[in-house]
Amino acid sequence: MEETVNSFLGLPQFMWDGIFNITITLGAGLIIAFVTTFYLKKKDEITRVAGVILEKRVNSEQEILDFLEDLAFHKELHNGKEKEWLALLKEYELTLPHEPHLQYSDVFSSVDKFREFFRGFERIITTNKLWMGKKVRFHLALMQGYFSWINALLVAITRIPLPADNKLSEEDIDKLSTTLLLQVAITLDHEISGLLAELESLIVDSVYKLDLKRPRKSMTRNGMLNVDTVKILKELDGNTLLGINREKYFALMMTQVYAYKGVDIEGEDLDDIMNEVLGEEMK
C-alpha cells in the first residue's frame, strides 16, 4: 500500500517543516545577535563617555585644588598689635582658633590680594563647573557665597554714616579694610581650613564614585529663587561662624570706623545703624 505524501509547491511537507525550523532558528539568532551587538555598543559608549567625563573631572578639580593652595598657606600676625587685637576679638566673643597666636591665610594679607583671589575663584568655578560632581559644585558655590559675605563686610565700611565734614578718604578705607579683613581671617581661620578640607574629600569621592546622572536643577536656573541657592544661604546663615556671628562682625567693623574717625556714638544708635547696614549687605 502506497503512503500518501502531502506536498506544497511540489515539495513534500517534511521539507517545508525543515525550512520553517531553519528560518525560525536563523531569525532568533539574528535577533539575539542584534540585541547583543546593540547592548555591547551601548555599554562601550557609556564606558567611553564615563572615561571622558572622568578625565575632564580629574583635570578640572585638580586645577581648582591647585588654585586654592594659597588658601592653605598661613601666616602669623606680627604688627605690634597682637595683644590689642587679641583683647578686642575676645571682647566681641569671636573665635580664636590658635590663641594666643593670631594666624591667618596669606590670601587675606591685603584687600587687593583677597579680591584678586576672590575674582580668580569665581572665574575658575565658572570655567570648570560643567565637569564637577553635584556635591562638589554645591560646596564650591557655598565657599563662593562665604567669601562674598566677607567682601560684603568690607564694602559696608564705605556705607557707614559719618558727619559730612568727616568722611572716609580712600586711604582711610584701605587701612580700615586691611585691618578688618585680617581680624575676620584670624577668627575664621579654622572654619576656612575646614571648608577646604571638606572640598578635598568631596573631590576624591566624585572621582571614585562617578555619577553620570544629569542634575535636575541648574545652580543658575531661576536666579536667586533656585532651591540650591536658598540652601546655600541657609547653610551660611545658620551653620557657619561667619553667619552666626555676622552681627558681631558688623559691630566690630562699625566701632573701629567710628573710633578711627573720632566719632562718638551711643550704643542704641550703633544698633540701629548696624541693623540697617546689615539688612542691605547680607540679605
Protein Blocks (a to p, Z undefined) as FASTA:
>chain_A
ZZddddeehiafklmmmmmmmmmmmmmmmmmmmmmmmmmmmmmmmmmmmmmmmmmmmmmm
mmmmmmmmmmmpccdddehpmmmmmmmmmmnopacfkbcbdcddfklmpmklmmmmmmmm
mmmmmmmmmmpcfklmmmmmmmmmmmmmmmmmmmmmmmpccdfklcccfklmmmmmmmmm
mmmmmmmmmmmmmmmmmmmmmmmmmmmmccfbdcfbdfkggijmlmklmmmmmmmmmmcf
klmmmmmmmmmmmmmmmmmnopacdfklmmmmmmmmmmmmmZZ
